Amino acid sequence: MDRRTVLAAGAAALGATVTGCSQYGEPEADPPQSAPANVVLGKTGDIPVGGGKIFAPQQVVVTQPTQGTFKAFTSICTHQQCPVASVADGTINCDCHGSKYAVADGSVVNGPAPQPLAPKQITVSGDSITLT
């Protein structure tokens, strides 16, 4: 046998081994875990009217578009999954490529984001905001 034949046979055997392992072995990685339910995010007084606050560990942004009305959205931009960076002047802002979302409903105000931010469920009880 020449060197090319040996290398080709070895590559074929390795490919069969890898294929067999990937079909019948354990998954390569655990699926991503969602945030635990009923996590207290903060106080209503922490959320400015017409603005909002980003809770990075929970990947949530909470806004207060009008006095006493609280909304929550994912804090991950729909363009290239960068975390949003700020909430100012009535928009939730992603610094990666300039996307902006409305604090009232998460809709796209300025692209290149292709979709609005997904809503998240929160509960406001007294002055406490809880991710549910």
C-alpha positions as CSV (number, residue, x, y, z in Angstrom):
1,M,0.0,0.0,0.0
2,D,1.1,3.5,-0.7
3,R,0.9,6.4,1.7
4,R,-2.3,7.9,0.0
5,T,-4.2,4.6,0.4
6,V,-3.3,4.3,4.1
7,L,-4.3,7.9,4.7
8,A,-7.6,7.5,2.8
9,A,-8.4,4.3,4.7
10,G,-7.6,6.1,8.1
11,A,-9.8,9.1,7.2
12,A,-12.7,6.8,6.2
13,A,-12.4,4.9,9.5
14,L,-12.2,8.1,11.5
15,G,-15.3,9.5,9.7
16,A,-17.3,6.3,10.5
17,T,-16.2,6.5,14.2
18,V,-17.2,10.2,14.5
19,T,-20.5,9.6,12.8
20,G,-21.3,6.6,15.0
21,C,-20.5,8.6,18.1
22,S,-22.6,11.6,17.1
23,Q,-25.6,9.4,16.3
24,Y,-25.5,7.2,19.4
25,G,-23.5,9.1,22.0
26,E,-24.5,11.6,24.6
27,P,-25.5,15.1,23.4
28,E,-22.6,17.4,22.9
29,A,-24.0,20.2,25.1
30,D,-26.9,20.8,27.4
31,P,-29.7,22.8,25.9
32,P,-29.8,26.4,27.1
33,Q,-31.7,26.9,30.4
34,S,-34.4,29.5,30.7
35,A,-34.4,32.0,33.5
36,P,-36.0,30.7,36.7
37,A,-39.6,31.8,37.3
38,N,-40.6,34.3,40.0
39,V,-37.3,36.2,40.1
40,V,-37.6,39.6,41.7
41,L,-36.0,42.1,39.3
42,G,-36.4,45.3,41.2
43,K,-38.6,48.1,42.4
44,T,-41.0,50.1,40.3
45,G,-39.2,53.3,41.4
46,D,-36.1,52.0,39.6
47,I,-37.9,52.2,36.2
48,P,-38.1,55.8,34.9
49,V,-41.3,56.9,33.1
50,G,-40.7,56.9,29.4
51,G,-37.6,54.8,29.9
52,G,-36.5,51.5,31.4
53,K,-33.8,49.4,33.0
54,I,-31.9,46.4,31.7
55,F,-31.6,43.3,33.9
56,A,-28.6,41.6,32.1
57,P,-28.4,38.4,34.2
58,Q,-32.1,37.6,33.3
59,Q,-31.8,39.0,29.8
60,V,-34.8,41.2,30.4
61,V,-35.5,44.9,29.9
62,V,-38.3,46.4,31.9
63,T,-39.9,49.7,30.7
64,Q,-42.5,52.1,32.0
65,P,-43.9,53.8,28.8
66,T,-46.5,55.7,30.9
67,Q,-46.8,56.3,34.6
68,G,-47.7,53.0,36.3
69,T,-47.6,50.9,33.1
70,F,-44.8,48.4,33.1
71,K,-43.7,46.2,30.1
72,A,-40.9,43.6,29.8
73,F,-39.0,42.3,26.8
74,T,-36.1,40.1,26.0
75,S,-32.9,42.2,26.2
76,I,-31.4,40.4,23.2
77,C,-31.5,42.2,19.9
78,T,-33.2,40.4,17.0
79,H,-30.6,41.5,14.5
80,Q,-27.5,39.5,15.6
81,Q,-28.4,38.6,19.2
82,C,-26.2,41.3,20.9
83,P,-27.5,42.4,24.3
84,V,-29.2,45.8,24.2
85,A,-27.0,48.4,25.9
86,S,-29.3,51.2,27.1
87,V,-32.8,52.7,27.4
88,A,-33.0,56.4,26.5
89,D,-35.3,58.9,24.8
90,G,-38.2,56.4,24.5
91,T,-36.2,53.6,22.9
92,I,-34.3,50.4,23.9
93,N,-31.0,50.7,22.1
94,C,-28.6,48.1,20.8
95,D,-25.1,49.6,20.2
96,C,-23.9,46.7,18.0
97,H,-25.5,48.0,14.8
98,G,-27.8,50.8,15.9
99,S,-31.2,49.0,16.2
100,K,-33.7,50.8,18.4
101,Y,-37.0,49.5,19.8
102,A,-40.0,51.3,21.3
103,V,-40.3,51.2,25.1
104,A,-44.1,50.8,24.8
105,D,-44.3,47.6,22.8
106,G,-40.8,46.5,21.7
107,S,-41.4,47.3,18.1
108,V,-38.6,48.2,15.8
109,V,-38.1,52.0,15.6
110,N,-34.7,51.9,13.7
111,G,-33.2,48.9,12.0
112,P,-31.4,46.8,11.0
113,A,-33.4,44.7,13.5
114,P,-35.8,42.5,11.5
115,Q,-38.3,41.8,14.4
116,P,-39.6,43.4,17.6
117,L,-38.2,42.3,21.0
118,A,-40.1,39.3,22.3
119,P,-42.3,40.2,25.3
120,K,-41.6,38.7,28.7
121,Q,-44.1,38.1,31.5
122,I,-43.7,40.2,34.7
123,T,-45.9,40.8,37.7
124,V,-46.0,44.1,39.6
125,S,-47.1,43.7,43.2
126,G,-46.9,46.8,45.3
127,D,-43.5,48.3,44.3
128,S,-41.9,45.0,43.4
129,I,-41.4,43.7,39.8
130,T,-41.1,40.0,39.4
131,L,-40.2,38.0,36.3
132,T,-42.9,35.2,36.0
